[in-house]
Amino acid sequence: MTRGRHLIVVRGGPGTGKSVIALRLLAAIPRYGVKARYVTPSGTLRRQLIRAVTEADAAGLFVYLKDHVARRPKFAQVSLVDEARRMKRSGNYVSQLMSISRVCVLFLDERQIVRPDEGLTLAECQAKADQLGAICHTVELTAQVRCGGSLDYLKWLENLLFAKGGTGSTLTYDIGLAQNPEDLGNWVEERNRTDTRQESPPASAGTGRRQAVFAHGTMTSPSRGRTSTVT
């Protein structure tokens, strides 16, 4: 990578490994003598990561977005911004991040918008990089690391959420909404017991049923002005 400032946009849908890549980079970058920070606008995600870290001195690696840009660290660094779509448009955060980072990596899914005042697109990132005199790079993630990499499930989910009218799934799926992990576990166990009592043709025959569980979320029609995030 040439000298100067670089804005790297890593795009991918749910389950394509954005957060995993961000965490792996956080561990790998210091080996080259460069300091990195995992930055997120999601306070919930940051708290979960800090709770999961076993080494005491690693907690400072996970930074809330507002705190990160406010402190303006003096050392040259890489800012790894996960869930970049959650950045508020009014915050001008891309410019602030680029002013304190030689390299800024944005992990982005343009379609997962939680609130009306949030959101970021690749075109906006490219325009901002040009304005700041930075070089913009794009990385597209297409492989799926969840659901055993099932393309059939991804097709079904794509049609469910975005209704593009593409080729449908050869399987049918059950959807359940769980309010807490205990309810989720009970729901899965009950569906498994039901499936074992029924004789179903093998999936290779092009029929059958699989389970899709959406926990801790609500599904709202985009036509009503809100789009929910499904994880």
C-alpha positions as a printed NumPy array, in Angstrom:
array([[  0.   ,   0.   ,   0.   ],
       [  1.359,   3.414,  -0.974],
       [  1.944,   6.182,   1.519],
       [ -0.824,   8.644,   2.232],
       [ -4.274,   8.116,   3.623],
       [ -6.429,   5.179,   2.629],
       [-10.124,   4.468,   3.074],
       [-10.96 ,   0.784,   2.696],
       [-14.619,  -0.214,   2.398],
       [-15.346,  -3.883,   3.083],
       [-18.882,  -4.689,   1.949],
       [-20.875,  -7.812,   2.664],
       [-24.255,  -9.01 ,   3.84 ],
       [-25.072, -10.718,   7.143],
       [-22.85 , -13.708,   7.839],
       [-20.122, -12.872,   5.331],
       [-17.501, -12.502,   8.064],
       [-17.11 ,  -8.729,   8.454],
       [-16.74 ,  -8.761,  12.232],
       [-14.49 , -11.816,  12.143],
       [-12.158, -10.113,   9.669],
       [-12.121,  -6.937,  11.765],
       [-11.102,  -8.88 ,  14.875],
       [ -8.433, -10.852,  13.013],
       [ -6.967,  -7.621,  11.661],
       [ -7.002,  -6.156,  15.167],
       [ -4.811,  -9.044,  16.293],
       [ -2.534,  -9.107,  13.229],
       [ -1.791,  -5.414,  12.548],
       [  0.331,  -4.78 ,  15.712],
       [  2.824,  -7.395,  14.477],
       [  3.896,  -4.811,  11.882],
       [  4.538,  -2.137,  14.495],
       [  1.266,  -0.293,  13.836],
       [ -1.386,   0.362,  16.437],
       [ -4.986,  -0.472,  15.593],
       [ -8.33 ,   0.068,  17.276],
       [-11.622,  -1.75 ,  16.821],
       [-14.187,   1.035,  16.593],
       [-17.961,   0.663,  16.567],
       [-20.954,   2.989,  16.854],
       [-22.784,   0.19 ,  18.657],
       [-22.409,   0.366,  22.422],
       [-23.987,  -3.064,  22.796],
       [-21.471,  -4.726,  20.478],
       [-18.551,  -3.051,  22.239],
       [-19.744,  -4.209,  25.666],
       [-20.181,  -7.776,  24.41 ],
       [-16.65 ,  -7.849,  22.984],
       [-15.096,  -6.414,  26.15 ],
       [-16.951,  -9.008,  28.208],
       [-15.645, -11.777,  25.951],
       [-11.993, -10.651,  26.148],
       [ -9.954, -12.653,  28.662],
       [ -6.803, -10.496,  28.731],
       [ -7.118,  -7.4  ,  30.892],
       [ -4.947,  -5.156,  28.702],
       [ -6.993,  -5.924,  25.581],
       [-10.137,  -4.099,  26.7  ],
       [ -8.761,  -0.75 ,  25.506],
       [ -8.631,  -2.045,  21.956],
       [-12.42 ,  -1.809,  21.644],
       [-13.548,   1.799,  21.385],
       [-16.911,   3.506,  21.044],
       [-16.998,   5.656,  17.91 ],
       [-17.814,   8.958,  19.608],
       [-15.031,   8.471,  22.159],
       [-12.539,   7.502,  19.469],
       [-12.965,  10.648,  17.368],
       [-13.219,  12.892,  20.454],
       [ -9.902,  11.734,  21.942],
       [ -8.029,  12.226,  18.658],
       [ -5.109,   9.872,  19.431],
       [ -1.718,  11.228,  18.381],
       [ -0.137,   8.034,  17.085],
       [ -0.425,   6.799,  13.509],
       [ -3.012,   4.069,  13.52 ],
       [ -5.554,   1.942,  11.723],
       [ -9.197,   2.424,  12.616],
       [-11.277,  -0.717,  12.067],
       [-14.885,   0.454,  12.077],
       [-17.357,  -2.399,  12.406],
       [-21.067,  -1.837,  11.747],
       [-20.182,   1.381,   9.937],
       [-23.756,   1.594,   8.664],
       [-24.759,   2.637,  12.208],
       [-22.866,   5.931,  11.952],
       [-25.202,   8.91 ,  12.096],
       [-25.222,  10.973,   8.935],
       [-25.089,  14.228,  10.866],
       [-21.817,  13.269,  12.568],
       [-19.492,  13.582,   9.542],
       [-17.658,  10.607,  11.017],
       [-15.769,   9.541,   7.892],
       [-13.954,  12.881,   7.782],
       [-13.206,  12.724,  11.503],
       [-11.889,   9.171,  11.26 ],
       [ -9.658,  10.025,   8.311],
       [ -8.216,  13.002,  10.192],
       [ -6.837,  10.719,  12.926],
       [ -6.059,   7.574,  10.921],
       [ -3.665,   6.857,   8.121],
       [ -5.827,   3.865,   7.221],
       [ -9.532,   3.604,   7.987],
       [-11.377,   0.351,   7.272],
       [-15.169,   0.522,   7.163],
       [-17.094,  -2.744,   7.423],
       [-20.37 ,  -1.977,   5.731],
       [-23.708,  -3.493,   4.799],
       [-25.701,  -0.74 ,   3.117],
       [-29.017,  -2.573,   3.479],
       [-28.979,  -3.114,   7.257],
       [-30.373,   0.214,   8.394],
       [-31.741,   0.429,  11.929],
       [-32.691,   4.102,  12.285],
       [-33.65 ,   6.789,   9.753],
       [-30.726,   9.056,  10.687],
       [-28.146,   6.302,  10.139],
       [-26.646,   4.842,   7.008],
       [-23.653,   5.003,   4.712],
       [-23.147,   3.998,   1.092],
       [-20.1  ,   3.063,  -0.955],
       [-20.7  ,   6.036,  -3.255],
       [-20.64 ,   8.394,  -0.27 ],
       [-17.395,   6.85 ,   0.963],
       [-15.759,   7.232,  -2.451],
       [-16.874,  10.843,  -2.709],
       [-15.569,  11.63 ,   0.775],
       [-12.203,  10.   ,   0.008],
       [-11.855,  12.113,  -3.125],
       [-12.737,  15.233,  -1.15 ],
       [-10.093,  14.447,   1.478],
       [ -7.413,  13.432,  -1.014],
       [ -7.417,   9.835,   0.203],
       [ -7.331,   6.64 ,  -1.836],
       [-10.503,   4.55 ,  -1.638],
       [-10.346,   0.756,  -1.933],
       [-13.295,  -1.651,  -2.073],
       [-13.439,  -5.277,  -0.95 ],
       [-16.558,  -7.361,  -1.644],
       [-17.393, -10.317,   0.616],
       [-19.62 , -12.919,  -1.01 ],
       [-18.903, -16.194,   0.81 ],
       [-21.202, -17.165,   3.677],
       [-19.787, -18.286,   7.034],
       [-23.131, -18.853,   8.757],
       [-25.712, -21.569,   8.157],
       [-23.067, -23.934,   6.84 ],
       [-22.677, -21.692,   3.806],
       [-26.115, -22.71 ,   2.528],
       [-26.844, -20.837,  -0.697],
       [-30.376, -22.18 ,  -0.642],
       [-31.04 , -20.525,   2.703],
       [-29.504, -17.264,   1.504],
       [-31.811, -17.214,  -1.531],
       [-34.81 , -17.753,   0.715],
       [-33.708, -15.025,   3.135],
       [-32.999, -12.588,   0.285],
       [-36.502, -13.028,  -1.112],
       [-38.054, -12.772,   2.353],
       [-36.381,  -9.496,   3.293],
       [-35.93 ,  -7.73 ,  -0.028],
       [-38.565,  -9.351,  -2.312],
       [-36.508,  -9.102,  -5.485],
       [-38.466, -11.842,  -7.178],
       [-35.414, -13.987,  -7.851],
       [-35.204, -17.734,  -7.911],
       [-36.826, -19.074,  -4.771],
       [-35.578, -21.696,  -2.358],
       [-36.203, -25.39 ,  -2.997],
       [-36.861, -25.787,   0.744],
       [-39.335, -24.215,   3.136],
       [-38.311, -22.703,   6.466],
       [-39.992, -22.063,   9.783],
       [-39.622, -18.645,  11.405],
       [-39.81 , -18.04 ,  15.124],
       [-39.42 , -14.884,  17.196],
       [-37.737, -15.467,  20.561],
       [-37.737, -12.886,  23.343],
       [-34.784, -14.426,  25.19 ],
       [-32.218, -17.264,  24.811],
       [-34.3  , -19.657,  26.937],
       [-37.358, -19.241,  24.718],
       [-35.126, -19.682,  21.683],
       [-33.736, -22.974,  23.009],
       [-37.209, -24.267,  23.837],
       [-38.484, -23.321,  20.392],
       [-35.668, -25.158,  18.627],
       [-36.076, -28.269,  20.786],
       [-39.801, -28.408,  20.101],
       [-39.308, -28.036,  16.335],
       [-36.652, -30.746,  16.39 ],
       [-38.993, -33.113,  18.241],
       [-41.731, -32.385,  15.728],
       [-39.422, -33.045,  12.765],
       [-38.221, -36.367,  14.168],
       [-41.818, -37.568,  14.433],
       [-42.49 , -36.762,  10.796],
       [-41.111, -38.528,   7.769],
       [-39.603, -36.015,   5.387],
       [-37.94 , -36.626,   2.014],
       [-34.206, -35.884,   1.935],
       [-33.075, -32.37 ,   1.132],
       [-31.327, -33.637,  -1.991],
       [-34.757, -34.427,  -3.458],
       [-35.493, -30.714,  -3.583],
       [-38.103, -30.694,  -0.809],
       [-38.146, -30.663,   2.959],
       [-38.141, -28.127,   5.756],
       [-35.418, -26.297,   7.619],
       [-35.496, -23.922,  10.575],
       [-34.722, -20.238,  10.55 ],
       [-34.749, -18.529,  13.94 ],
       [-34.713, -14.767,  14.383],
       [-33.958, -13.913,  18.013],
       [-34.233, -10.596,  19.844],
       [-35.735,  -8.662,  16.959],
       [-38.861,  -7.409,  15.283],
       [-39.732,  -7.621,  11.644],
       [-41.419,  -4.503,  10.266],
       [-42.433,  -3.794,   6.719],
       [-40.199,  -1.196,   4.974],
       [-43.371,   0.323,   3.556],
       [-44.223,   1.487,   7.076],
       [-41.083,   3.541,   7.281],
       [-38.862,   1.227,   9.291],
       [-36.506,  -1.585,   8.386],
       [-35.454,  -4.046,  11.063],
       [-32.16 ,  -5.842,  11.358],
       [-32.235,  -9.629,  11.36 ],
       [-29.297, -11.513,  12.839]])
